[in-house]
Amino acid sequence: MAEFPETTHVSDASHTSVADLDIGHVDALQDAIKNQDGAAIRTLLADEHPAELADRFEQLSADDREALVELAPDVISPFLLAELEDEVVEDVLPLLQPGQITKAMEELDSDDAIQIFEELPAERRAEVLADMSEQDRKEIEDGFAFDEETAGRLMQREFVAAPEFWSVQQTIDHMRSQSKKSDDNLPDKFFDIYVIDAHFHPLGYLPLSTLMRSDPDRVLGDIMDTNLTVIKPELDQEDVAYLFEKYDLISAPVVDTDGRLSGMITVDDIVEIIQDEHTEDMLALAGVNEAGLVDTVTSTVTARAPWLFVNLLTAIAASFVISLFQSEIEKLVALAVLMPIVASMGGNTGTQALTVAIRALATRDLTPANTNRVIRREAFAAIVNGLIFAVVLGVITFVWFKSIDLALVIAAALVFNLFCAGLAGILVPLGLKKIGADPAVASTVFVTTVTDVVGFFAFLGLAAMFLL
């Protein structure tokens, strides 16, 4: 079983912050690379937790990473590869020898090995697989039989299972005997023991804490917890994360199409998925992707430009609405001064409703059972906010331009636009979800279009009707 070196934590009372230490460490590492001093590199990276080592490594430039691998290839341990971001792993793997990659994949749990294998160039995969043992190769091939971002790809094939008639002592003795074998297939980390029947169907589970506290002669079937959450391999990883959060799981068994235990998923992987999904949704709302440390200007522009182009088209549509009332604006300059306020307030209202809706969809809080109630809530909330700020803006407009008619027009336009914005903020993501599109990616563009077009049209239209 893998053991990591003890980490040193810097107290908050220290005069030197953790960030300062990181900067100093990376600077020293860059100097060692510049001086081509492999021994200094090994000294700097010795006794580091793989997660901390990965942080240092990711802050280096691509050229420095390549030089480091050439000078000290032995510091690229299997556990470092497992901690690195995917895009960094993708850059590092071509620098390693096939044997080093094979060794890393054989030492890691199958889920981490599959994650590394995903980043290998297609032409090197066969070469690496050929060097692996039959069992490890089969685990990789079985994992790739499932789609990306599913439980089947995510799960690890190493787990601990025992028949229901075994005693606590037999189970402990079995685990100890397995750990002494050269082909030890116990997972590096596990929290539950799965109790199975003769056909390898899971019947329940036994937390390690319960096992260690139980009498050695107790039978597993008598003390197991039968409230088992079973996961199908084709389940999307986001749905898996939802189950872990809902049922407060630490681990969960994965079964095949015949209901046989085939793997498990542990909470450390789920934490990473929740973080990734949250980041993905947050960035998608802004129409961007994550600008990783290895991303170039070209890749960043390529990811962002399409959404900026869509935004340009919607802005042109809003400008076209304004052009329809060009003569009215020329007659009453105050319209040009005030109309951005209506669109801006509508945009913020729509964004508020949209953010709440996206979050509710992601956490499964927004369901067909409560959709109508949530729509009504957002609509009424938008109307109330509209009335409040209509009074405020109306008073300001009257004081500013000394026109009660103009104050009433902008107040009415504001109420109407905020109402439409609130509805758009909830209905647009629901509609996109219904047709199978990702609401986090496309909703912002549509909601912004609604608030701009409706805001300008309502304000200028009412002004044309009642002021001119």
N, C-alpha and C positions, 0 to 999 in steps of 0.2 A: 504494500500500500504506500502511495506517495506521501512524503512528508515535506512540508515547506519550512524554510528557516524562519526563526522567530523574527517578527518585525519590530522595529523601534518606532514608537510614536512620540511626536514632539508635543510637549505640553503647551496649552494656550498661554501660559505665563512666560514662555520663552521669548527672548527678545528677537529671535530669528524665526520668521514664519516658515511654514512648510513650503510655501511657494518659493521663498527665497532659497531654501535648501535645494529644491528641485532645479532652479535656475543655475545655481552654482554647480550642481552635480552634472547637469547637461553641458555646461560650459567646459568643465573638466574633461568630460567624455569627448567633446568635440576637439579639444586640444590634443588628447591622446590619439584620436583618429588622424588629425593633421600631422602629428609627429610619427605616425605609423608605428605606434607603440602598443603591440598586442598585449604585453604583460600588464601595462597600465590599464588597459581596457578591462582585462579580467579582474584586476584588483578593484576597480571602481564598481564592477557589477557583481562582485562576490557577495554571497550571503544576503542577496536581495530577494524579497518575495517576488514571484513571477509577475504579479499585478503591478508592482512598483517598477520592475524592470521593463515591463511593457510600456509604461508611461514614459520612461526615459527614451526608449527606443522609438516611440511614435513621434517624439518631438524633434528627432533628427531629420535632416533632409534626405531625399532619396539617395543622393550621392554618398552622404555620410553613412547611411545604413548599408549600402553596398560595400563601402570600404571596411566597415566594422565586421561584416560577415567574412570578408577575405582575410582580415587580420586575426580574428578570434572566432572562427566558426563554431567552436564548442560552446560558446555562451548561448547559442540559439537552441535552448532545450525544448523538449516537447511541451512542457508546461508554459513556457513563454509563448510558443506558437498558439496555444489554446487561449491565452489572454489577449493577444493582439487583435486589433480591429481587422475586419475582413479585408478591407482594401489594402492594409499594410501587409497582411499575410500574402495576399495576391502578388505584391511586389517582392516579398522576401523569398518565396518558394523557388522561383527560377534561379536564385543564387545558391541554393543548397544542392548537395549531391543526392541522387535518388536513394542511396542507402540511409542517409540522415533523415530523409522524409519518411521512409518506410519504418525506421526505428521509432520515430516520433509517433506515428500512427498506431504502432503496435503497443506502445507504452500507455497511450491515453485510453480513456473510456471510449466506447464506440461512438457516442454522440459527438464528442470533441474531434475524434478522428474523421468522422464524416464531414464535419464543418471545415476541417482543413482540406480534405480531399476535394470539396466543392470549389476551392480556390485554385486548384491545380489547372494548368493549361491542359486542354483535351489531349494533346499529343503526348503528355507525360503520364497521364493516368494509367495507361496500360502497363507502362514500364514500372511504375510504383506497385501496382497490384501484383505483377509477376514476382516481385521480391517478397511479398507478404506470405505469411503462413496461410494454409487453407481456411482455417477458422476465421482469422481476421479479414481475409479477402471476402469471405461469404458475408460477414457482417456489413462490410462496406457496400457490397453489391445489393444486399437486401435493403439497406437504407436508401439507396438510390432508386429502388423500385417505386418509392413513394414520391409524390410531388413535393416541391419545395414548400416550406412553411406549413407543413402538416405534422401531426403527432408521429407518424411513421418515420419521417426524416429526423425529427427532433429526439426521439426516445433513445435511450441507451439499452443495449442488449444484455448488459451485465446486471443481474439482480439476484436477490436471495429468496428462494422459495423452499418450502418444506411441507410435507404431507400433514394432514390434520391429526394423525395418530402419533406423531412424534412428540416426545417430551421436550421440555425446555432444555434439559441437559443434553439430549441428543442433538438438538439444533445448535447449541453452542459448540459442542464437540465437532460437528460437521463444519462449521465456519472456521474453526481453528485448524482443522485438518486441511481444508482447502487453501488457507493462507500459507501453509508450509510447502505447497506444491509449486513446482516451477511453472506450471501452466495455470496458476491461480487466476480464476475468472470472477472473483468477487469484485464488485465495483469499489472504486477508491472511496466513495462516500455513499452511504445509504442510511435510511432512517427507519424503514419498515421491512418486516419479513412477511412475505405473502404466503398465505396458507392455501394449498391447492388440493384438488381431489385426484383420483387416479388418472383422469384424462387431462390433467394440467390446467383445469379450469380454476380460476381464483375463487375461493370461498370467503375469504376475509383477510385481514392483515393484523400484524402484531407489531406495535412500535417497539423499538429497541429498549426504551425506558421500561415498558411493561415486561419485556422478556427478562431484563436484568433484575427486576424486583420480584419476579414470580418464583415459586417453589420449584426446584429442579425437576421434580417428578410430575408436575402439572402437564397435562396434554394440551397441545396448541389449540385443538378444536374447542376446548372448554374455556379458553381465555382470549381467543381472538375476537376482534371487532368485525362484525359482519356488515357494518354500514360502509360498504366499499363503493367508491366512485371509479367506475371502469371507463377507460378512454379507448375509442376506436382509432386505428392508425390513420384513417383518412380525414380525421377532424382537423380543422384549421387551427394553427397554433394560437391565434387570437382567441378562439373559443376555448382552447385548453387553458389559457391564462385566466379566462373568465371563470371556469370551473374551480381552478385553484383559489382564486380570490373569493368566490362565493362560499365554498365549503372549507376554507382555511386549511388547505391541503399542504403537506410537506412533500409528499410524493404520491404518485398514482400509477396503477398498473395499466399497461397497454395490452389489449388482446387482439388476436387475429380474427379472420372471418369466422372461424369455428369456435371462437370464445376461449381459445387457449392463451395462456400468459406468454407474451413474446418480448416484453420489455417494460421499462418504467421511465417515468419522467420525474425529475426532482425539482425542488423549488428554486435552486440556484439558476437553472436554465429559464424558469418562468420569470424571475425578476428581470433578467436581461430582455426577455421578450416584451414584458410590460413597458420597460423603459424605451425599447426600440419602437413599439407601436405608438406610445405616447408622443415621442419625438417626431415620428413620421406624420401623425395627424396634425401636430402643432405646426410643422413646417409646411404641410400641404395646405393648411388654411391660408398661408401667405403665398402659396404658389411657388415654393422653392423646395430644393432638396438640401440635405445636410452637406455643408461644405467641409468635408473632412480634411485632415492634415495633408493628405496626398493628392487632393483635387487640384487641377490646374485651372488657369484662367479660362481655357477653352471649354473644359467640362462644366465649369460653373456657369459660363455664359450659355452654353447649349441647354442646360437644365432650366435656366430662368427665362431665356428669351421668348420661348413659345407663349408663356403665360403673360409676359409683358405685351406681346403682340395681341393676344385676346383682349387684354385690358385697353390697348389702344383702340381696338374696334369698338368696344363699349363706350369709351370716351367720345369717339366720333359720333356714335349714336346719340349720346347726351347733347353734344354740340349741335347736332342736326335739329333736335327739339328746340334748342335756344334760337337757332336761325329762323325757325318758323314764326318767332315773335320779335324779329329784328326791329320792325317798325315801331312796335309798342315800347321796346326798350329805349329806342331813340327819343321817343316822346316823353318818357318818364325814366330818367337816369337812376332814380332810386331803386328801380327793379334790378338793375345790374349790381347795385351795392348789396342788396338783401338776398338775392336768390341763392348764393353759395351757402347761406346759413341753413336754408331749408334742406338742401341736398346733404350737407354735412351732418346735421342732426339725424336725418333719416339713415345715413350710412352707419353712424354709431349705433343707432337703435337696431338696425339689421344685424350688425356684427355681434352685438350682445346676445340677441336671440339665436343667431347662428352658432356661436360658440357653445352656448348651453345645449343646443340640439345635438351638435356633433359629439359633445362629451356624453350626453345621455344615450346616444346611439352606441357609442363605443363601450359603455359600461352596461348595456342592455337594460337601462332604466326606462328608456322610451320604447314601448311595445305597442302592438295593435290594441291592447286592452286599455291603455291610457292615452292614446294618441289624441283623441278628440278633446280630452280634458286639458292636455298640454297646449293644444292649438288655441283653445279658448283662453287659457291663462295668458299666453303671449299676446293675443289680440287685445284683451282687456287691459293688460299692463301697458301696451303701447298706446292705447287710447288715453289712459289716465296720465301717462307721462306727456303725451301730446297736449292734453288740456292744461297741465301745469305749466309747461314751457311755452305754450301758446299765449298764456296770460303774461308771462314774463317778457317774451319777445314782442308782444303787442304793445305793452307799456313802453318798452325801449323805443320801438318804432314810432310811436306817437310823439314821444319826447324829442326824438331825433328829427323827424320830418314834419311834425305838426299836422299829421293827416290821420283822422280816425278811420277813414275808408281803407287806407293802405295798411293800417294796423290790423284791421279786421281780416283783410285778405290774406296777409302773411300768417295770421293766427290760424285761419281755416286751412290754409295750405299745409301748415306744419302738422296739425292734427291728422289730416288725411295721409300725409307722407309717412308719419311715424306709424300709423295703423298699417299701411301697406308694407312698411319695412319689417314690422314685427311679424306679420304673416309670412312674408318672404323668408325671413330668417328661420322659420320652422318648417314651412312647406317645401322650400327648395331642397334641403337635405333629405327630407322624407321622400320626395319625388325621385331624387337621384338614387336613393337606397332601393326604392321599389323597382327601378329598371335595371338594377345591378351595377350602377356606377358607384365610384367612391365619393361619398358626399364631402369628405374633407378636402378633396383635390379641387373639385369644380364648383362648389357652392358659392365661394366668395365672389367669383366673377359674376354669377347670375344675380346674387343679392345686391351687389354694387350697381349693376345695370338697372335693376328695379328701382332702387332708391334714388339714383340720379335722374332717370327718365321721368319717373312719377313726380319727383320733387320739382323739377323744372317745369314740367307740363302743368302740374296743379297750380303752382304759384303764378306762372305767366298766363295761364289760361284764365284763372280767376281775375287777374289784373286786367286782362283784355276785356273781360265781360263787365266788370264793375267800376273800373277806374278810367277807362278811355272811351 
